[in-house]
Amino acid sequence: MIDPTARCPKWLIDRIRDSGGSISFYKYMDLVLNDPENGFYSTGKLKIGKDGDFCTSPSLSNDFARLLAIQIVDWLLDLEKSGIEDELFSLVEIGPGEGTLSRDLILAITDIAPTLISKMELVLVELNVGMRKRQKKVVNNLEGIKFRWSNIEDLTLRPVTGVIIANEVLDAFPVERLVFAENKVFRQGVSLRKINDEYSLEFVDLRPTSAIMRFLQDSNSLLNIEFPPKGICDRWVTEWHCDLPTWFEQLSKILINGSLLVVDYAMESKRYYNVIREDGTLISYRNQKANPNILKDPGLSDLTAHLCIESTVNYALINGWKFMGETRQGQALLALGLSKFIYSLQNTFSQDLSGALNRRESLLRLVDPMGLGEFRWLAFQKDNGFDLMLSNRFLEEPIS
């Protein structure tokens, strides 16, 4: 059971008071992550890696990028063979984190297909100033490739051809939280409570918006499940990624021809909207520790929510994307040759035992079904009349 109270910092007290004393959870999540002066992301407080708040696949080692680059090269070569003429093929990363994935992908592509580099540009899409400063320290050392920072709005004015990567991005989009109680649905909100001269946060029930009601009406037919499921407890809670339709619409205007790969926490609708998942999927992360109290340490911790696979795919389809397929990260990386990487370590054990063991541990963590291996890879294609046939090696049988 989530403790509904947590100390509220002064800056957030002011924001909530300015909004009339309560805000939607969507607004709360957006503030604590993206507020320009106090948000966890925008101020650069977020630390990624083994010594940070949480690990991502790219932060473990460059092996994740080296494997992913194999698929990206396939897509770029497919585009090249299709006869599409463009000034440059673009590799666009949405939400580049520390910038390490972008850097490592370019280095890996240089090794795999060096002739592609002169035909490419790297585009990093980052909203938060704090994170952009850290990315520049990493990416500015790249040589032999054009690179730039942009935003989605500018890219829609000058769309590109190539590959878009969104690795562990959508789980941090602000979500609406829906509370089902006494045969009614409420929009979860956050309000202030004064306890012993200190302000704390608590959940409150707000009236659902018309958009929420449309989502509920559409979900029964869209997801092919009973929504909400029968037998839910009183005050059953779930999430809705309400910004995904707009996001897919925007990206459809960015990419003329090419592919989009989404890598994130995700699960099927029958698991997502399940009677036993009574508190949704939201979780807070700080200093490598997960905490179900999502109101604790606002502005100092990360918040993430899983995606519903069927909803995500549908939002893409209605915005002009073709769905190429999805699989778990563990299977994707094995299909791209991870077992060969592990086997190659045998040659380094005698030379650098400690380094080989650390690399082996990192590789195994990438496919751990209880961790990063459970991430889902969802691939989409945009085709502007070229009848593209993009190959998806990551969906094939694992290489032994």
C-alpha positions as CSV (number, residue, x, y, z in Angstrom):
1,M,0.0,0.0,0.0
2,I,1.5,3.3,-1.0
3,D,1.9,5.8,1.8
4,P,0.0,8.8,0.4
5,T,2.0,11.5,2.3
6,A,5.5,12.9,1.7
7,R,7.1,16.2,2.6
8,C,6.6,18.9,0.1
9,P,9.4,21.3,-0.8
10,K,8.6,25.0,-0.8
11,W,8.9,25.4,-4.6
12,L,6.2,22.7,-5.1
13,I,4.0,24.2,-2.4
14,D,4.0,27.4,-4.4
15,R,3.1,25.6,-7.7
16,I,0.2,23.7,-6.1
17,R,-1.1,26.8,-4.3
18,D,-0.9,28.8,-7.6
19,S,-3.1,26.1,-9.2
20,G,-5.8,26.4,-6.5
21,G,-4.6,23.9,-3.9
22,S,-4.5,20.7,-5.9
23,I,-3.1,19.5,-9.3
24,S,-3.6,16.4,-11.4
25,F,-1.0,13.6,-11.0
26,Y,-0.1,14.2,-14.6
27,K,0.8,17.8,-13.7
28,Y,2.6,16.7,-10.6
29,M,4.8,14.2,-12.5
30,D,5.6,16.8,-15.1
31,L,6.7,19.3,-12.5
32,V,8.9,17.0,-10.4
33,L,10.7,15.7,-13.5
34,N,10.7,18.7,-15.9
35,D,10.2,21.9,-13.9
36,P,13.0,24.2,-15.3
37,E,14.4,25.2,-11.9
38,N,13.6,22.2,-9.8
39,G,12.8,19.1,-11.9
40,F,14.8,15.9,-11.6
41,Y,15.7,15.9,-15.3
42,S,15.9,19.6,-16.2
43,T,18.3,20.5,-13.4
44,G,20.6,17.6,-14.2
45,K,20.2,16.0,-10.8
46,L,19.6,12.7,-12.5
47,K,22.6,10.4,-12.5
48,I,22.6,7.3,-14.7
49,G,24.9,4.3,-14.2
50,K,26.1,1.9,-11.6
51,D,26.9,4.7,-9.2
52,G,23.8,6.8,-10.1
53,D,20.1,6.6,-9.4
54,F,19.5,3.7,-11.8
55,C,21.2,1.8,-14.6
56,T,20.2,1.8,-18.2
57,S,21.4,-0.6,-20.9
58,P,23.8,1.8,-22.5
59,S,25.3,2.7,-19.0
60,L,26.5,-0.8,-18.3
61,S,28.9,-0.9,-21.3
62,N,29.2,-0.1,-24.9
63,D,28.2,-3.7,-25.9
64,F,24.5,-2.7,-25.9
65,A,25.3,0.0,-28.6
66,R,27.5,-2.4,-30.5
67,L,24.7,-4.9,-30.8
68,L,22.0,-2.3,-31.5
69,A,24.2,-0.8,-34.2
70,I,24.0,-4.1,-36.1
71,Q,20.3,-3.5,-36.6
72,I,20.6,0.2,-37.3
73,V,23.2,-0.5,-40.0
74,D,20.8,-3.0,-41.6
75,W,18.1,-0.4,-41.7
76,L,20.4,2.3,-43.1
77,L,21.7,0.0,-45.8
78,D,18.1,-1.0,-46.7
79,L,17.3,2.7,-47.1
80,E,20.4,3.2,-49.2
81,K,19.5,0.2,-51.5
82,S,15.9,1.4,-51.9
83,G,17.0,4.3,-54.1
84,I,15.9,7.0,-51.7
85,E,18.0,10.1,-52.4
86,D,18.6,12.3,-49.4
87,E,21.3,14.8,-48.4
88,L,22.1,12.7,-45.3
89,F,20.7,9.8,-43.5
90,S,19.8,10.8,-39.9
91,L,20.2,8.9,-36.7
92,V,17.9,10.6,-34.3
93,E,18.0,9.8,-30.6
94,I,15.0,11.1,-28.5
95,G,16.0,11.7,-24.9
96,P,19.7,10.9,-25.2
97,G,20.3,10.7,-21.4
98,E,24.1,11.1,-20.8
99,G,24.8,10.9,-24.5
100,T,26.7,7.7,-24.2
101,L,24.3,5.7,-26.4
102,S,24.6,8.2,-29.3
103,R,28.4,8.2,-29.0
104,D,28.7,4.5,-28.8
105,L,26.4,3.9,-31.7
106,I,28.4,6.1,-34.0
107,L,31.6,4.4,-33.0
108,A,30.1,1.0,-33.6
109,I,28.6,2.0,-37.0
110,T,32.1,3.3,-37.9
111,D,33.5,-0.2,-37.2
112,I,30.7,-2.1,-38.9
113,A,30.0,0.0,-42.0
114,P,32.6,2.9,-42.2
115,T,31.3,4.1,-45.6
116,L,27.9,5.0,-44.0
117,I,29.4,7.6,-41.6
118,S,30.1,10.2,-44.3
119,K,26.4,9.8,-45.4
120,M,25.0,10.3,-41.9
121,E,24.3,12.9,-39.3
122,L,23.5,12.4,-35.6
123,V,20.6,14.4,-34.2
124,L,20.0,14.6,-30.4
125,V,16.5,15.6,-29.3
126,E,16.8,16.9,-25.7
127,L,14.4,19.3,-23.9
128,N,16.2,19.7,-20.6
129,V,19.1,22.1,-20.5
130,G,20.8,20.2,-17.6
131,M,21.0,17.0,-19.6
132,R,22.0,18.7,-22.8
133,K,25.1,20.1,-21.1
134,R,26.2,16.7,-20.0
135,Q,25.5,15.2,-23.5
136,K,27.7,17.8,-25.2
137,K,30.7,16.8,-23.0
138,V,30.3,13.2,-24.4
139,V,29.3,13.8,-28.0
140,N,31.5,16.8,-28.8
141,N,34.5,14.4,-29.0
142,L,33.1,12.5,-31.9
143,E,35.0,12.9,-35.2
144,G,34.1,12.3,-38.8
145,I,30.3,12.8,-38.4
146,K,28.0,15.8,-38.4
147,F,26.0,16.1,-35.2
148,R,23.5,18.6,-33.8
149,W,20.9,19.2,-31.2
150,S,17.3,19.9,-32.2
151,N,13.7,19.7,-30.9
152,I,10.7,18.0,-32.4
153,E,9.1,21.2,-33.6
154,D,12.1,22.2,-35.6
155,L,12.5,18.7,-37.1
156,T,8.9,18.8,-38.3
157,L,9.8,21.8,-40.4
158,R,12.7,19.9,-42.0
159,P,11.9,16.2,-41.8
160,V,14.6,13.6,-42.2
161,T,15.2,10.1,-43.6
162,G,16.8,7.5,-41.4
163,V,16.4,5.9,-37.9
164,I,14.8,7.2,-34.8
165,I,15.7,5.7,-31.4
166,A,13.7,6.2,-28.2
167,N,15.5,4.2,-25.5
168,E,13.9,4.3,-22.1
169,V,12.1,7.6,-22.8
170,L,8.4,7.0,-22.9
171,D,8.3,5.5,-19.4
172,A,9.1,8.9,-18.1
173,F,6.3,10.7,-19.9
174,P,3.8,12.2,-17.4
175,V,0.7,9.9,-17.1
176,E,-2.8,10.3,-16.0
177,R,-3.7,8.0,-13.1
178,L,-7.2,6.7,-12.9
179,V,-8.8,5.6,-9.7
180,F,-11.8,3.2,-9.7
181,A,-13.9,3.5,-6.5
182,E,-17.5,2.8,-5.7
183,N,-18.3,2.0,-9.4
184,K,-17.0,5.4,-10.5
185,V,-13.8,6.6,-12.0
186,F,-11.7,9.5,-10.8
187,R,-8.7,11.4,-12.0
188,Q,-6.0,11.1,-9.4
189,G,-4.7,14.4,-8.1
190,V,-2.2,15.7,-5.6
191,S,-2.9,18.1,-2.8
192,L,-1.3,19.6,0.3
193,R,-1.8,18.6,3.9
194,K,-0.4,20.6,6.8
195,I,1.0,18.4,9.6
196,N,2.8,20.1,12.5
197,D,3.7,23.2,10.6
198,E,5.1,21.1,7.7
199,Y,3.4,20.6,4.4
200,S,3.0,17.1,3.0
201,L,1.5,15.7,-0.2
202,E,-1.5,13.5,-0.4
203,F,-3.6,12.0,-3.2
204,V,-7.0,13.4,-3.9
205,D,-9.8,12.4,-6.3
206,L,-10.6,14.8,-9.1
207,R,-13.3,14.8,-11.7
208,P,-12.3,12.9,-14.8
209,T,-11.7,14.9,-18.0
210,S,-13.6,14.3,-21.2
211,A,-10.3,12.8,-22.7
212,I,-10.2,10.3,-19.9
213,M,-13.8,9.2,-20.5
214,R,-13.1,8.8,-24.2
215,F,-10.0,6.7,-23.4
216,L,-12.2,4.4,-21.2
217,Q,-14.8,4.1,-23.9
218,D,-12.2,3.3,-26.6
219,S,-10.2,0.9,-24.5
220,N,-12.8,-1.9,-24.3
221,S,-12.8,-2.4,-28.1
222,L,-9.2,-1.4,-28.7
223,L,-7.6,-3.7,-26.2
224,N,-10.1,-6.5,-26.6
225,I,-10.4,-6.9,-22.8
226,E,-12.9,-5.9,-20.2
227,F,-11.8,-2.5,-18.9
228,P,-11.7,-2.2,-16.0
229,P,-11.5,-5.9,-15.3
230,K,-14.1,-7.7,-13.2
231,G,-13.3,-8.2,-9.5
232,I,-11.1,-5.2,-8.9
233,C,-10.7,-3.9,-5.4
234,D,-12.1,-0.6,-4.3
235,R,-9.7,2.1,-5.3
236,W,-8.0,0.1,-8.1
237,V,-5.5,2.4,-9.8
238,T,-4.0,2.3,-13.3
239,E,-2.2,4.7,-15.7
240,W,-2.8,6.2,-19.1
241,H,0.0,7.5,-21.3
242,C,-2.1,10.3,-22.7
243,D,0.7,12.0,-24.6
244,L,1.6,9.0,-26.8
245,P,-0.9,9.8,-29.6
246,T,0.5,13.3,-30.0
247,W,4.1,12.0,-29.8
248,F,3.5,9.5,-32.6
249,E,1.8,12.2,-34.6
250,Q,4.8,14.5,-34.2
251,L,7.3,11.8,-35.1
252,S,5.3,10.9,-38.2
253,K,6.0,14.4,-39.4
254,I,9.7,14.2,-38.6
255,L,10.5,11.0,-40.5
256,I,9.9,10.8,-44.3
257,N,11.2,7.3,-44.7
258,G,12.8,5.0,-42.2
259,S,12.3,3.3,-38.9
260,L,11.5,4.0,-35.3
261,L,12.6,1.8,-32.4
262,V,11.1,2.2,-29.0
263,V,12.8,0.3,-26.1
264,D,11.1,0.5,-22.8
265,Y,9.2,-1.0,-19.9
266,A,6.1,-2.5,-21.5
267,M,3.6,-5.3,-21.1
268,E,0.5,-6.7,-22.7
269,S,-2.9,-5.2,-21.9
270,K,-4.1,-8.3,-20.1
271,R,-1.1,-8.0,-17.7
272,Y,-1.2,-4.2,-17.5
273,Y,-4.9,-3.8,-16.8
274,N,-5.1,-6.8,-14.5
275,V,-7.2,-7.2,-11.3
276,I,-4.1,-8.1,-9.3
277,R,-2.2,-5.0,-10.4
278,E,-4.2,-2.8,-8.1
279,D,-1.7,0.1,-7.8
280,G,-0.6,0.4,-11.4
281,T,3.0,0.3,-12.6
282,L,4.4,3.6,-11.4
283,I,7.6,3.4,-9.3
284,S,10.1,5.9,-8.0
285,Y,13.9,5.4,-8.3
286,R,16.7,7.1,-6.3
287,N,20.2,5.9,-5.6
288,Q,19.6,2.4,-7.2
289,K,16.5,1.8,-4.9
290,A,13.0,1.4,-6.1
291,N,10.2,2.9,-3.9
292,P,6.5,2.4,-4.3
293,N,5.9,5.8,-2.5
294,I,5.7,7.9,-5.7
295,L,5.2,11.1,-3.7
296,K,8.5,10.8,-1.8
297,D,11.4,13.1,-2.6
298,P,9.7,15.2,-5.3
299,G,12.2,16.7,-7.7
300,L,15.0,14.4,-6.3
301,S,13.9,11.0,-7.7
302,D,12.8,9.5,-10.9
303,L,9.3,8.3,-11.8
304,T,8.5,5.7,-14.4
305,A,5.4,3.9,-15.6
306,H,5.2,0.9,-18.0
307,L,3.7,1.1,-21.4
308,C,0.7,-0.9,-22.6
309,I,1.9,-2.6,-25.8
310,E,-1.4,-2.7,-27.6
311,S,-2.3,0.9,-26.8
312,T,1.2,2.0,-27.9
313,V,1.0,0.1,-31.2
314,N,-2.5,1.4,-31.9
315,Y,-1.4,5.0,-31.3
316,A,1.3,4.5,-33.8
317,L,-0.9,2.9,-36.4
318,I,-3.5,5.7,-36.4
319,N,-0.7,8.2,-37.0
320,G,0.6,6.6,-40.1
321,W,3.2,4.1,-38.8
322,K,3.5,0.5,-39.8
323,F,4.2,-1.9,-37.0
324,M,7.1,-4.2,-37.8
325,G,7.0,-6.3,-34.6
326,E,8.1,-6.5,-31.0
327,T,10.1,-8.7,-28.7
328,R,11.9,-8.7,-25.3
329,Q,15.3,-7.2,-25.1
330,G,16.9,-10.5,-24.1
331,Q,15.7,-12.1,-27.3
332,A,16.5,-9.1,-29.5
333,L,20.2,-9.0,-28.3
334,L,20.6,-12.7,-28.7
335,A,19.3,-12.5,-32.2
336,L,21.8,-9.7,-32.9
337,G,24.7,-11.9,-31.7
338,L,25.1,-11.4,-28.0
339,S,26.2,-15.1,-27.5
340,K,29.2,-14.4,-29.8
341,F,30.2,-11.5,-27.6
342,I,30.1,-13.7,-24.5
343,Y,32.0,-16.5,-26.3
344,S,34.7,-14.1,-27.3
345,L,35.5,-13.3,-23.7
346,Q,37.2,-16.7,-23.4
347,N,40.2,-15.2,-25.2
348,T,40.5,-12.4,-22.7
349,F,40.2,-14.3,-19.4
350,S,43.9,-15.0,-19.1
351,Q,44.9,-11.5,-20.1
352,D,42.5,-9.5,-18.0
353,L,40.4,-11.7,-15.7
354,S,38.7,-8.8,-13.8
355,G,37.8,-6.9,-16.9
356,A,36.5,-10.0,-18.7
357,L,34.3,-10.9,-15.7
358,N,32.9,-7.4,-15.4
359,R,32.1,-7.3,-19.1
360,R,30.4,-10.8,-18.8
361,E,28.3,-9.6,-15.9
362,S,27.2,-6.5,-17.9
363,L,26.3,-8.6,-20.9
364,L,24.3,-11.0,-18.8
365,R,22.5,-8.1,-17.1
366,L,21.3,-6.9,-20.5
367,V,19.3,-10.2,-21.0
368,D,18.4,-10.9,-17.4
369,P,14.6,-11.7,-17.5
370,M,14.2,-10.2,-14.1
371,G,15.7,-6.9,-15.1
372,L,16.8,-5.2,-18.4
373,G,16.2,-8.3,-20.4
374,E,12.4,-7.8,-19.9
375,F,12.5,-4.4,-21.7
376,R,10.4,-4.5,-24.9
377,W,11.7,-3.5,-28.4
378,L,8.9,-2.2,-30.6
379,A,9.8,-1.4,-34.2
380,F,7.8,0.9,-36.5
381,Q,8.3,1.9,-40.2
382,K,7.5,5.1,-42.1
383,D,7.2,4.7,-45.9
384,N,6.5,7.6,-48.1
385,G,5.8,5.7,-51.3
386,F,9.0,3.7,-51.7
387,D,7.6,0.3,-50.8
388,L,10.4,-0.2,-48.3
389,M,11.3,-3.6,-47.1
390,L,13.3,-3.1,-43.9
391,S,14.9,-6.1,-42.5
392,N,14.5,-6.8,-38.8
393,R,17.3,-9.0,-37.6
394,F,16.4,-8.5,-34.0
395,L,13.1,-10.3,-34.5
396,E,14.8,-13.4,-35.9
397,E,15.8,-16.6,-34.1
398,P,18.7,-16.1,-31.6
399,I,22.2,-16.8,-33.0
400,S,23.8,-19.6,-31.1
